[in-house]
Amino acid sequence: MGIFHHDSSSHANHTCPTESLSEVASQPFLHNMSFHTFNMILSGACTAFTCLTILTLMFLHATHLSKPKEQLKIMRISTLLPLYSIFSLLGICFPEVYVYLEPWLDVFQSVALGIFYLLMLEFLAPSISRENMFFAPLAIPPSGSESPAESLSWYRKTWIAIFQYPAVALLASLVTDITQAAGVYCMESSKPYFAHLWITIFLNLSLVSAVFAVLKFYKSFKVQLKNHQPLAKLLAFKLIVGLSFLERIIFFALGATDVLKPNAQLTYADVNIGIPTMVICIQMVPFALFFHYAYSVRPYVIRRTLPTLEASSNPAYEAVTELRYRGGPLGVRAWVAMLDVREIAGAIRFALTMALGGKGVGRGEELDKLGER
């Protein structure tokens, strides 16, 4: 008997409770409008605003691409908000497929978190190559480190803790879709004989591990990162991740205690899918606006006049003669380069290699030498 299966004697007890996701409310929510229709209009408007706002920010970076290694990461991080909104809106419009779409939000979130970490490394060591990005923090040891070997061990653990999350999230999404199709996932239940409980536990443990690793890394290097608005960038991302995690717990508790339940105006789909996804679409609006501040394009705009003494001493700015825009007409080159997944894929592969006891492609000897110094 498998963990997600049941024998004939327990068939009645291990049947996933199913509710209709196409049910129509018996009473209108607002005038002659059902809550589902109201939700699609409101969430659709919020999604459109979020997409337009973030695409504007991405366009500004693409057309002012003076530091590609930093700005391409910013563009990739920014895609999290439109993806969150669009997938949530699709869940509202098509509640039958929500269970297949929802786990992929964790994949987008995990990738964005990994790219955010790589962006911090870029700020610490802007001249280092992509292949050697793992070694970027070694150029500036964190406070309290006693030896290079100790630092290296800490960086190993940090890298693994952060980049295990995308791998776990991808695996969890695939397993969710497979077990849902096989009838053993059961989003409506948290019983141990359904896959839902175990996938949720493993995914949340992975998320918490990655977030704490990023926070600890930021705390160790916040002085060195102070010229890059690290707190604003961290908050812009941390609040999205934190609120998403907290809201899942809140809605789970409300559903389990019957505080939030279907009625004449709200169907089962409205309560369990519509309202949580509507909240996501709404909260992406202020986040989209805040991204324009946290990930502003202003530090990357090439000044046509000689920089002031204060500006020239700021690492966020470089001499005009050393900079040029590299995005091409309308930022076409930047948009294409943004789609390159080799950097994040390599980071995940390297984390898995280290976690499994391997050396890492082309880096094992360097790691060992650093640890022996």
NORVENLIN-V874606 format. One record per residue. RES is the residue in three letters. PSI is psi in radians with two decimals (999 if undefined). BURIAL is + if it has 16 or more other ideal C-beta (glycine too) atoms within 10 Angstrom, else -. D_FIRST is the distance of its C-alpha to the first C-alpha in Angstrom with 2 decimals. Layout:
RES:PSI:BURIAL:D_FIRST ; RES:PSI:BURIAL:D_FIRST
This chain:
MET:2.12:-:0.00 ; GLY:2.94:-:3.84 ; ILE:-0.48:-:6.75 ; PHE:0.24:+:8.29 ; HIS:3.02:-:6.19 ; HIS:2.67:+:6.46 ; ASP:3.11:-:6.98 ; SER:-0.54:-:10.70 ; SER:-0.39:-:11.90 ; SER:0.27:-:11.34 ; HIS:-0.75:-:12.29 ; ALA:-0.61:-:15.73 ; ASN:-0.37:-:14.96 ; HIS:0.46:+:12.67 ; THR:2.27:-:15.21 ; CYS:2.18:+:17.13 ; PRO:2.22:-:20.75 ; THR:2.44:-:23.03 ; GLU:2.59:-:26.73 ; SER:2.24:-:29.45 ; LEU:0.00:+:30.70 ; SER:0.17:-:33.74 ; GLU:2.51:-:35.14 ; VAL:2.31:-:38.87 ; ALA:2.48:+:40.38 ; SER:-0.36:-:42.76 ; GLN:2.54:-:45.38 ; PRO:2.70:-:46.81 ; PHE:-0.69:+:46.35 ; LEU:1.95:-:49.74 ; HIS:-2.07:-:52.53 ; ASN:0.30:-:51.06 ; MET:2.31:-:48.34 ; SER:2.83:+:44.66 ; PHE:-0.64:+:42.79 ; HIS:-0.77:+:40.79 ; THR:-0.78:-:44.10 ; PHE:-0.74:+:45.61 ; ASN:-0.75:+:42.63 ; MET:-0.68:+:42.87 ; ILE:-0.87:-:46.60 ; LEU:-0.86:-:46.43 ; SER:-0.61:+:43.47 ; GLY:-0.71:-:44.97 ; ALA:-0.74:-:48.27 ; CYS:-0.71:+:46.70 ; THR:-0.74:+:44.73 ; ALA:-0.75:-:47.94 ; PHE:-0.78:+:49.85 ; THR:-0.82:+:47.27 ; CYS:-0.78:+:47.14 ; LEU:-0.74:-:50.94 ; THR:-0.79:+:51.47 ; ILE:-0.68:+:49.08 ; LEU:-0.59:-:50.29 ; THR:-0.78:-:53.80 ; LEU:-0.77:+:52.89 ; MET:-0.66:+:51.24 ; PHE:-0.70:+:54.29 ; LEU:-0.72:+:56.61 ; HIS:-0.70:+:54.77 ; ALA:-0.64:+:54.65 ; THR:-0.12:+:58.39 ; HIS:0.81:+:59.26 ; LEU:1.39:+:57.11 ; SER:-0.42:+:59.19 ; LYS:1.42:+:56.34 ; PRO:-0.71:+:53.60 ; LYS:-0.53:+:51.17 ; GLU:-0.84:+:51.14 ; GLN:-0.57:+:51.58 ; LEU:-0.62:+:48.94 ; LYS:-0.70:+:46.40 ; ILE:-0.73:+:47.82 ; MET:-0.71:+:47.47 ; ARG:-0.73:+:43.82 ; ILE:-0.70:+:43.09 ; SER:-0.47:+:44.97 ; THR:-0.26:+:42.74 ; LEU:-0.71:+:40.02 ; LEU:-0.88:+:41.90 ; PRO:-0.68:+:42.42 ; LEU:-0.76:+:38.82 ; TYR:-0.84:+:37.57 ; SER:-0.79:+:40.00 ; ILE:-0.80:+:39.41 ; PHE:-0.63:+:35.62 ; SER:-0.72:+:35.96 ; LEU:-0.70:+:38.55 ; LEU:-0.66:+:36.38 ; GLY:-0.59:+:33.65 ; ILE:-0.79:+:36.36 ; CYS:-0.60:+:37.71 ; PHE:1.30:-:34.41 ; PRO:-0.38:+:31.84 ; GLU:-0.47:-:29.36 ; VAL:0.08:-:28.94 ; TYR:-0.74:+:29.16 ; VAL:-0.46:+:25.47 ; TYR:-0.48:+:25.86 ; LEU:-0.68:+:29.15 ; GLU:-0.75:+:28.70 ; PRO:-0.38:+:26.58 ; TRP:-0.28:+:29.30 ; LEU:-0.61:+:31.76 ; ASP:-0.59:+:30.10 ; VAL:-0.84:+:30.68 ; PHE:-0.75:+:34.34 ; GLN:-0.73:+:34.68 ; SER:-0.69:+:33.28 ; VAL:-0.75:+:35.58 ; ALA:-0.67:+:38.53 ; LEU:-0.73:+:37.90 ; GLY:-0.72:+:37.92 ; ILE:-0.62:+:41.11 ; PHE:-0.72:+:42.66 ; TYR:-0.75:+:42.20 ; LEU:-0.58:+:43.76 ; LEU:-0.71:+:46.61 ; MET:-0.68:+:47.32 ; LEU:-0.66:+:47.44 ; GLU:-0.70:+:49.85 ; PHE:-0.65:+:52.08 ; LEU:-0.67:+:52.15 ; ALA:1.34:+:52.96 ; PRO:-0.35:-:54.14 ; SER:-0.07:-:55.53 ; ILE:2.60:+:52.43 ; SER:2.81:-:50.74 ; ARG:-0.64:-:47.30 ; GLU:-0.47:-:46.11 ; ASN:0.37:-:47.21 ; MET:-0.50:+:46.12 ; PHE:-0.57:+:43.91 ; PHE:0.00:+:47.16 ; ALA:-0.82:+:48.94 ; PRO:-0.39:+:48.55 ; LEU:-0.33:+:49.95 ; ALA:-0.41:-:53.31 ; ILE:1.58:-:53.41 ; PRO:2.50:+:51.79 ; PRO:2.75:+:50.35 ; SER:2.44:-:52.24 ; GLY:-0.10:-:51.34 ; SER:2.37:-:50.09 ; GLU:-0.43:-:51.45 ; SER:2.74:-:51.00 ; PRO:-0.65:-:49.98 ; ALA:-0.70:-:47.08 ; GLU:-0.71:-:45.82 ; SER:-0.80:+:46.34 ; LEU:-0.73:+:44.43 ; SER:-0.70:-:41.45 ; TRP:-0.72:+:41.51 ; TYR:-0.66:+:41.78 ; ARG:-0.90:+:38.83 ; LYS:-0.69:-:36.63 ; THR:-0.82:+:38.07 ; TRP:-0.80:+:37.53 ; ILE:-0.77:+:33.90 ; ALA:-0.62:+:33.21 ; ILE:-0.79:+:34.78 ; PHE:-0.01:+:33.57 ; GLN:-0.45:+:29.93 ; TYR:-0.84:+:29.79 ; PRO:-0.67:+:30.52 ; ALA:-0.77:+:27.89 ; VAL:-0.73:+:25.20 ; ALA:-0.73:+:26.48 ; LEU:-0.79:+:26.41 ; LEU:-0.74:-:22.86 ; ALA:-0.67:+:21.82 ; SER:-0.76:+:23.80 ; LEU:-0.77:-:22.27 ; VAL:-0.67:+:18.65 ; THR:-0.86:+:19.81 ; ASP:-0.67:+:21.40 ; ILE:-0.83:-:18.56 ; THR:-0.55:+:15.87 ; GLN:-0.75:+:18.61 ; ALA:-0.54:-:19.32 ; ALA:-0.12:-:15.72 ; GLY:0.32:-:15.77 ; VAL:0.21:+:13.27 ; TYR:-1.05:+:16.11 ; CYS:1.40:+:17.99 ; MET:-0.48:+:21.26 ; GLU:-0.15:+:22.19 ; SER:2.62:-:19.56 ; SER:0.47:-:18.89 ; LYS:2.57:-:15.86 ; PRO:-0.24:-:13.39 ; TYR:0.12:+:10.46 ; PHE:2.68:+:12.84 ; ALA:-0.44:+:14.17 ; HIS:-0.84:+:17.69 ; LEU:-0.86:-:17.76 ; TRP:-0.69:+:16.59 ; ILE:-0.74:+:18.82 ; THR:-0.75:+:21.66 ; ILE:-0.90:-:21.50 ; PHE:-0.69:-:21.57 ; LEU:-0.74:+:24.23 ; ASN:-0.66:-:26.40 ; LEU:-0.71:-:26.35 ; SER:-0.76:+:27.44 ; LEU:-0.86:+:30.12 ; VAL:-0.73:-:31.53 ; SER:-0.77:+:31.78 ; ALA:-0.77:+:33.67 ; VAL:-0.77:+:35.99 ; PHE:-0.62:-:36.94 ; ALA:-0.73:+:37.72 ; VAL:-0.76:+:40.02 ; LEU:-0.72:-:41.70 ; LYS:-0.70:-:42.34 ; PHE:-0.78:+:43.76 ; TYR:-0.75:+:46.00 ; LYS:-0.64:-:47.25 ; SER:-0.45:+:48.19 ; PHE:0.29:+:50.16 ; LYS:-0.51:-:51.43 ; VAL:-0.79:-:55.01 ; GLN:-0.40:+:54.89 ; LEU:0.03:+:53.30 ; LYS:-0.43:-:55.72 ; ASN:0.01:-:57.75 ; HIS:0.39:+:54.81 ; GLN:0.90:+:53.94 ; PRO:-0.62:+:50.64 ; LEU:-0.76:-:50.10 ; ALA:-0.76:-:50.53 ; LYS:-0.71:+:48.23 ; LEU:-0.77:+:45.60 ; LEU:-0.71:-:45.92 ; ALA:-0.62:+:45.77 ; PHE:-0.75:+:42.37 ; LYS:-0.66:+:41.07 ; LEU:-0.65:-:41.79 ; ILE:-0.85:+:39.78 ; VAL:-0.81:+:36.71 ; GLY:-0.78:-:37.26 ; LEU:-0.70:-:37.91 ; SER:-0.78:+:34.93 ; PHE:-0.78:-:32.66 ; LEU:-0.70:-:34.55 ; GLU:-0.61:-:34.54 ; ARG:-0.75:-:30.77 ; ILE:-0.76:-:30.63 ; ILE:-0.85:-:33.50 ; PHE:-0.56:+:32.20 ; PHE:-0.75:-:28.75 ; ALA:-0.71:-:30.63 ; LEU:-0.68:-:32.96 ; GLY:-0.68:-:30.23 ; ALA:-0.52:-:28.22 ; THR:0.11:-:31.47 ; ASP:0.34:-:32.68 ; VAL:-0.68:-:35.83 ; LEU:1.93:+:35.35 ; LYS:2.81:-:34.28 ; PRO:2.61:-:35.33 ; ASN:-2.84:-:38.70 ; ALA:-0.46:-:41.36 ; GLN:-0.37:-:42.12 ; LEU:2.16:+:38.75 ; THR:3.05:+:35.75 ; TYR:-0.73:+:32.09 ; ALA:-0.65:+:32.40 ; ASP:-0.78:+:35.60 ; VAL:-0.79:+:34.18 ; ASN:-0.34:+:30.88 ; ILE:-0.86:+:32.03 ; GLY:-0.89:+:35.79 ; ILE:-0.85:+:37.08 ; PRO:-0.71:+:35.04 ; THR:-0.54:+:35.93 ; MET:-0.72:+:39.51 ; VAL:-0.72:+:39.84 ; ILE:-0.81:+:38.80 ; CYS:-0.70:+:41.37 ; ILE:-0.79:+:44.08 ; GLN:-0.30:+:43.60 ; MET:-0.36:+:43.74 ; VAL:-0.99:+:47.40 ; PRO:-0.56:-:48.82 ; PHE:-0.69:+:46.67 ; ALA:-0.69:+:48.14 ; LEU:-0.72:-:51.61 ; PHE:-0.53:+:50.88 ; PHE:-0.55:+:49.72 ; HIS:-0.46:+:53.31 ; TYR:-0.86:-:54.48 ; ALA:-0.67:+:51.77 ; TYR:0.80:+:51.69 ; SER:2.61:+:55.27 ; VAL:-0.20:+:56.98 ; ARG:-0.72:-:60.27 ; PRO:-0.23:+:59.85 ; TYR:-0.01:+:59.46 ; VAL:2.20:-:62.53 ; ILE:2.13:-:65.28 ; ARG:2.33:-:68.42 ; ARG:-0.06:-:71.53 ; THR:2.91:-:73.77 ; LEU:2.37:-:73.96 ; PRO:2.61:-:71.37 ; THR:2.92:-:72.64 ; LEU:-0.69:-:72.52 ; GLU:-0.76:-:69.64 ; ALA:-0.68:-:67.63 ; SER:-0.38:-:68.34 ; SER:-0.09:-:66.96 ; ASN:2.12:-:63.68 ; PRO:-0.33:-:60.95 ; ALA:-0.23:-:59.55 ; TYR:2.59:+:62.73 ; GLU:2.90:+:64.31 ; ALA:2.52:-:67.78 ; VAL:-0.65:-:68.48 ; THR:-0.32:-:69.56 ; GLU:-0.08:-:66.13 ; LEU:2.59:+:64.16 ; ARG:2.71:-:63.84 ; TYR:2.31:+:61.47 ; ARG:0.24:-:59.08 ; GLY:-0.23:+:57.13 ; GLY:-3.12:-:59.38 ; PRO:2.17:-:60.64 ; LEU:0.34:-:58.73 ; GLY:0.40:+:56.30 ; VAL:-0.78:-:54.79 ; ARG:-0.65:+:54.12 ; ALA:-0.75:+:52.38 ; TRP:-0.73:+:50.10 ; VAL:-0.79:-:49.13 ; ALA:-0.55:+:48.69 ; MET:-0.51:+:46.50 ; LEU:-0.11:-:43.87 ; ASP:2.09:-:43.62 ; VAL:0.09:-:40.15 ; ARG:-0.62:-:40.95 ; GLU:-0.90:+:41.78 ; ILE:-0.62:+:38.58 ; ALA:-0.72:-:36.48 ; GLY:-0.66:+:38.35 ; ALA:-0.72:+:37.88 ; ILE:-0.77:+:34.10 ; ARG:-0.72:-:34.02 ; PHE:-0.70:+:36.29 ; ALA:-0.76:+:34.14 ; LEU:-0.65:-:31.00 ; THR:-0.78:+:33.15 ; MET:-0.69:+:34.44 ; ALA:-0.57:+:31.09 ; LEU:0.08:-:29.75 ; GLY:0.12:-:32.89 ; GLY:3.10:-:34.89 ; LYS:-0.47:-:38.49 ; GLY:2.47:+:38.50 ; VAL:2.01:-:40.35 ; GLY:0.18:-:43.99 ; ARG:-0.07:+:43.85 ; GLY:-0.81:-:42.52 ; GLU:-0.66:-:45.99 ; GLU:-0.71:-:47.34 ; LEU:-0.79:+:44.62 ; ASP:-0.72:-:45.25 ; LYS:-0.71:-:49.01 ; LEU:-0.66:+:48.79 ; GLY:-0.39:-:46.73 ; GLU:-0.21:-:49.31 ; ARG:999:-:52.34
